[in-house]
Amino acid sequence: MKTLLLVDDDREVLDTLAAILSRMDFNVITRPDAKAALSLLREGARVDLIITDYLMQDIDGLEFLVLLKQMLPDVPVIMLTGYGEVETYLKSASLGVFDYMNKPIKMKELRRIVQAALASAEERSAVRQTDVSSKNGTGPASLVQMPEAVRSP
């Protein structure tokens, strides 16, 4: 079961989305603000996806995104907002957000984006593992013996 971290300072949104995502068979951890989420992650919580509001009282979504990408560069982040400004969308995309959703959230769209983000993270992880295996001689490339003329400089 995949674990999602949901961060929003609007308690009603937080509880509603947590209930919906739980019914989609995800383990959902909620935090009411970015500082509480960062604290949880610093304590070693392992998450597969982070869904966060853009506009929060303690830290805005872009600053939070920068901190998240420093801590967990491979964990996808979905940004939620009630204020769909193009500039904010472009800035969050340049900082590595997986996707950006406008509120009110459509459940079909949420499911599609969450599944796409998790699939993308799994694909990147598989590629990294293949790269590491190839470099240390344990991957598929280690099964192919290169002719001496190719191996010698």
C-alpha positions as CSV (number, residue, x, y, z in Angstrom):
1,M,0.0,0.0,0.0
2,K,1.4,3.4,-1.0
3,T,1.7,6.1,1.6
4,L,0.6,9.7,0.7
5,L,1.4,12.8,2.8
6,L,-1.4,15.3,2.5
7,V,-0.7,18.9,3.7
8,D,-3.4,21.6,3.9
9,D,-4.2,24.2,6.5
10,D,-7.9,24.0,5.7
11,R,-9.1,21.2,8.0
12,E,-12.2,20.5,6.0
13,V,-10.2,20.0,2.8
14,L,-7.6,17.9,4.6
15,D,-10.2,15.6,6.2
16,T,-12.3,15.3,3.0
17,L,-9.3,14.5,0.7
18,A,-7.8,12.1,3.3
19,A,-11.1,10.1,3.4
20,I,-11.3,10.0,-0.4
21,L,-7.7,8.9,-0.8
22,S,-8.1,6.3,1.9
23,R,-11.1,4.8,0.0
24,M,-8.7,4.6,-3.0
25,D,-6.6,2.2,-0.9
26,F,-3.8,4.6,0.1
27,N,-2.3,5.0,3.5
28,V,-2.8,8.7,4.1
29,I,-0.8,10.8,6.6
30,T,-2.2,14.3,7.1
31,R,-0.5,17.4,8.4
32,P,-2.1,20.9,8.9
33,D,0.9,22.9,7.7
34,A,4.3,22.7,6.0
35,K,6.3,22.9,9.2
36,A,4.5,19.9,10.7
37,A,5.0,18.0,7.4
38,L,8.7,18.8,7.3
39,S,9.1,17.7,10.9
40,L,7.5,14.4,10.1
41,L,9.8,13.8,7.2
42,R,12.9,14.8,9.2
43,E,11.8,12.1,11.7
44,G,12.2,9.6,8.9
45,A,8.6,9.1,7.7
46,R,8.6,7.3,4.4
47,V,6.1,8.6,1.8
48,D,5.5,7.7,-1.8
49,L,3.7,11.0,-2.8
50,I,3.1,14.4,-1.3
51,I,0.0,16.4,-2.0
52,T,0.1,19.9,-0.7
53,D,-1.9,23.1,-0.8
54,Y,-0.2,26.1,-2.4
55,L,-1.4,28.8,-0.1
56,M,-0.7,28.0,3.6
57,Q,-0.2,30.2,6.6
58,D,3.2,29.1,7.7
59,I,5.1,28.5,4.4
60,D,3.8,29.0,0.9
61,G,3.7,26.1,-1.5
62,L,6.7,27.1,-3.6
63,E,9.0,27.5,-0.6
64,F,7.7,24.2,0.8
65,L,8.3,22.6,-2.6
66,V,11.9,23.7,-2.6
67,L,12.5,22.3,0.9
68,L,10.8,19.0,-0.1
69,K,12.9,18.6,-3.2
70,Q,16.0,19.1,-1.2
71,M,14.9,16.4,1.3
72,L,13.2,14.0,-1.0
73,P,14.1,14.7,-4.6
74,D,12.5,11.6,-6.0
75,V,9.2,11.8,-4.3
76,P,6.6,13.4,-6.6
77,V,4.6,16.4,-5.3
78,I,1.1,17.5,-6.4
79,M,0.2,21.1,-5.7
80,L,-3.4,22.1,-5.0
81,T,-4.6,25.7,-5.2
82,G,-7.7,27.7,-5.2
83,Y,-5.9,30.4,-7.1
84,G,-4.9,29.1,-10.5
85,E,-2.5,31.7,-11.6
86,V,-0.3,31.0,-14.6
87,E,2.8,32.4,-13.0
88,T,2.5,30.2,-10.0
89,Y,1.9,27.2,-12.2
90,L,5.0,27.9,-14.2
91,K,7.2,28.5,-11.2
92,S,6.0,25.3,-9.4
93,A,6.6,23.4,-12.7
94,S,10.2,24.8,-12.9
95,L,10.8,23.7,-9.3
96,G,9.8,20.1,-10.0
97,V,6.1,19.7,-9.1
98,F,4.6,16.7,-10.7
99,D,1.2,18.3,-11.3
100,Y,-0.8,21.3,-10.3
101,M,-4.6,21.0,-9.5
102,N,-7.1,23.7,-9.1
103,K,-9.7,23.5,-6.4
104,P,-12.4,22.4,-6.2
105,I,-10.7,19.0,-6.9
106,K,-12.4,16.6,-9.3
107,M,-12.1,13.1,-7.9
108,K,-11.5,11.4,-11.3
109,E,-8.8,13.9,-12.0
110,L,-7.2,13.4,-8.6
111,R,-7.2,9.6,-9.0
112,R,-5.6,9.9,-12.5
113,I,-2.9,12.3,-11.4
114,V,-2.1,10.4,-8.2
115,Q,-1.8,7.1,-10.2
116,A,0.3,8.9,-12.8
117,A,2.7,10.4,-10.2
118,L,3.2,7.1,-8.5
119,A,3.8,5.3,-11.8
120,S,6.3,7.9,-12.8
121,A,8.2,7.6,-9.5
122,E,8.3,3.8,-9.9
123,E,9.6,4.1,-13.5
124,R,12.3,6.5,-12.4
125,S,13.3,4.2,-9.5
126,A,13.5,1.2,-11.9
127,V,15.7,3.2,-14.3
128,R,18.0,4.3,-11.4
129,Q,18.3,0.7,-10.3
130,T,19.2,-0.5,-13.8
131,D,21.8,2.3,-14.1
132,V,23.4,1.3,-10.7
133,S,23.3,-2.4,-11.7
134,S,25.0,-1.7,-15.0
135,K,27.7,0.4,-13.3
136,N,28.6,-2.3,-10.7
137,G,28.4,-5.2,-13.2
138,T,25.3,-6.9,-11.8
139,G,22.7,-5.7,-14.4
140,P,21.7,-7.2,-17.7
141,A,24.8,-5.7,-19.4
142,S,27.0,-7.9,-17.3
143,L,25.6,-11.0,-19.1
144,V,27.0,-9.8,-22.4
145,Q,30.7,-10.5,-22.9
146,M,32.4,-7.8,-25.0
147,P,35.1,-8.8,-27.5
148,E,38.6,-8.0,-26.4
149,A,39.0,-5.4,-29.2
150,V,36.0,-3.5,-27.8
151,R,37.1,-3.6,-24.2
152,S,40.7,-2.5,-24.8
153,P,41.3,1.2,-25.4
